[in-house]
């Protein structure tokens, strides 16, 4: 597996000054996926924006891991509903014309 699309977890810990246990907890509840390559732990670089949001929620808003899980599930549902609404609007426009 190529490491090009992954960020080493220890680098994220250093960069954001956060414990490895935070990422382990996020992994346990399924918010992130930790990939192990050659005995080192990595996060896919596409998830960095989500990880930054999670860190801000945890630090700035004092939200625990379970609260972050709930917030992200709700945000995903909102995103899905917005996408569905846009799809329905486009279909409606097609039939109106």
C-alpha atoms as one frame of an Amber mdcrd trajectory, in Angstrom:
protein
   0.000   0.000   0.000   1.340   3.419  -0.973   1.936   5.983   1.768   1.449
   8.950  -0.602  -2.187   9.525   0.331  -1.667   9.075   4.052  -0.484  11.283
   6.893   1.465   9.713   9.763  -0.571   9.854  12.946   2.408  10.814  15.093
   2.885  13.913  12.890  -0.730  14.934  13.512  -0.220  14.476  17.236   2.819
  16.759  17.126   1.185  19.315  14.837  -2.053  19.642  16.791  -0.517  18.883
  20.190  -3.058  16.172  20.907  -2.750  12.718  22.436  -2.729   9.555  20.339
  -5.602   8.312  22.514  -7.864  10.984  20.978  -7.350   9.469  17.530  -7.692
   5.952  18.923 -11.053   6.889  20.441 -12.237   8.405  17.153 -11.167   5.215
  15.407 -12.989   3.007  17.948 -16.332   4.736  17.369 -15.839   4.758  13.591
 -15.353   8.457  12.897 -11.930   7.894  11.380 -10.048   4.924  10.043  -6.488
   4.372  11.172  -4.419   2.452   8.641  -1.289   0.609   9.720   1.560   0.414
   7.219   4.885  -1.059   8.279   3.929  -0.819  11.961   3.162   2.915  11.728
  -0.344   4.399  12.001  -1.705   6.670   9.273  -4.818   8.673   8.430  -5.970
   9.208   4.845  -5.260  12.792   3.773  -8.868  13.265   2.568 -10.012  13.138
   6.203  -7.805  15.971   7.461 -10.618  18.559   7.247 -12.906  16.349   9.327
 -10.125  15.698  11.818  -9.487  19.431  12.187 -13.207  19.975  12.851 -13.186
  17.223  15.455 -10.147  18.700  17.179 -11.776  22.160  17.246 -14.988  20.702
  18.678 -12.996  18.912  21.347 -10.742  21.831  22.275 -12.785  24.956  21.665
 -16.249  23.674  22.539 -15.171  21.103  25.130 -17.188  18.361  23.400 -16.323
  14.796  24.356 -15.827  11.951  21.855 -19.453  10.811  22.086 -20.653  14.370
  21.429 -18.377  14.632  18.405 -19.863  11.369  17.113 -23.395  12.733  17.480
 -22.478  16.070  15.895 -20.808  14.427  12.900 -23.726  12.044  12.383 -26.139
  14.984  12.431 -23.944  16.993  10.070 -23.823  14.017   7.690 -27.614  13.709
   7.775 -27.975  17.432   7.060 -25.548  17.115   4.148 -27.443  14.109   2.771
 -30.758  15.970   3.055 -29.316  19.045   1.320 -28.069  16.845  -1.530 -31.457
  15.163  -1.804 -33.222  18.537  -1.773 -30.972  19.820  -4.569 -31.673  16.674
  -6.588 -35.421  17.139  -6.139 -35.179  20.823  -7.116 -33.325  19.878 -10.290
 -35.943  17.260 -11.148 -38.730  19.728 -10.511 -37.084  22.313 -12.773 -36.805
  19.665 -15.497 -40.529  18.904 -15.334 -41.546  22.570 -15.061 -39.802  23.398
 -18.348
